[in-house]
């Protein structure tokens, strides 16, 4: 049992330390930065990493934001987009691309295609709302 006797209920999913396979509910919620998030793995039983599936609708650009103390990676699954990380130039992204976002670095992504932009957001350590900071200019 890698996590000890820990059971955690999250939106219909049970984190079971006996099984190596976890099947979280695919519930999607709108996040104020402008995208939809479906948590795939985010547990206090495994504080080193979280995985969420993000969906950005066509024509939408997320708000500038940053994560305190968290490195984030976007693994693009479907669609086309343009990502901005820190003060770097905007870069086009598509399926198979991975975007590395260092801690405390402002970021946003735009859907430049005609279909939903889907990507995995992998955070180390795990994402918590307390570490999220809106960085949109006022």
N, C-alpha and C positions, 0 to 999 in steps of 0.2 A: 504494500500500500504506500505509494510514493508521497501522498499528502497526509497520511495519518487518518484518524477517524473524523474527517470533515465532510459534512454534507451542507450544501448551500443551495437554496432555491432562488432562481432568478428567472422571472417571466416564463414560468412553465418548465424550465430546465432544472434538472437535479444534477449537481456535480457529485459523481459517485467515485470515491477513491478506489473501489474494487475494479472498475472497468477502465481501460485505457481509451475507450471510444466514448465521446460525448456528443449528444444530439440536442443542441439548444434549439429552443423555439425560434422560428425565423421571423419573429415579430419585428417590424420595421417602424421606426419613429422619426418624425421630423425633428431635426436639430437646428437651433436658431442660426447657425452659420450659413444655412441655406442648402443643406443636403439631407438625405434620408439615411439613417443608420440602423443596421441590424447587427447587434452584438452576437458574435459567434463564440468568443471566449474572453471572459473578463471576470476573474474570480480572485477573491482574497486567498484562496487555497494555492494560487499560482501567481504571486505578485510580480514575477519577472517579465510577464508578457501579456498583451491582450490583442485580440484579432476581431475586427469589425468589418462588415461589408458596407461600403458607402455607395450611394446612388445619387448622381447629380443629373437633373433633368436638362434637356436641350436648351441652350441659350442662357443657362444659369451660371453665375460665378459666385463661389462661396465668399464669405467675408474673410478679410485678413484676420488671422489668428495665430497663436503660438501656444506651445505646450511647455510648461515649466518642468525641467528635470527629466524630460521624456524625449527619446529619439523615436521618430515616426518614419515608417516606410509606406509608400503607396505602391501596391502591386496592381497594375492596370489589367483588368480582366476583359472588359468590352468597351467599345466606344472610342471616341477621340476627344482629347482635351488639350488645354494649355495650362501648365503649372508655373507658378512663380514661387521661388524659395529665396528668402532673404532679399539681398539687393541684386541678385543675379538676374540675367535676362529671362523673359518668358521662354519656356521650351514646350514644344508640342510633344504629346505623349499618346501612346496607343497600346493595344494588347501586348502583354509581355514586358512592357517597360516597368522599371522599378525606380521610384523617386526616393532619395534619402534626405530626410529633414532633421538636422541636428536640434538638440534641445534649445529652447528660447529663440528659435528662428521663426520669423513671421512667414506665413505661407497662405496660399489660396490656389484653387483650381477652378478652371472654367470648362464647361462642356461646349466644345466647338462643333460637335457633330449633330446629326439629325435624330439620334437615338440616345437612350440613357447611357451615361458614363458610369461604369461599375468598376470598383476597385476594392481591394482589401487594404485596410489601414492596420498595420502591425506596429504596436507601441511597446517599447522597452524603457523602463518598467511599464507596467500596465497603465492604461488610461484611467484617470479619475477626473471627475468634473472639477475638483478643487485645483487641478493643474492646468485647466483650460483658461486662456486669456484672450479676450477679443482684442484685436489689434487694428481694427478699422479706424482710419483717420477720422477725426471729428470735424 
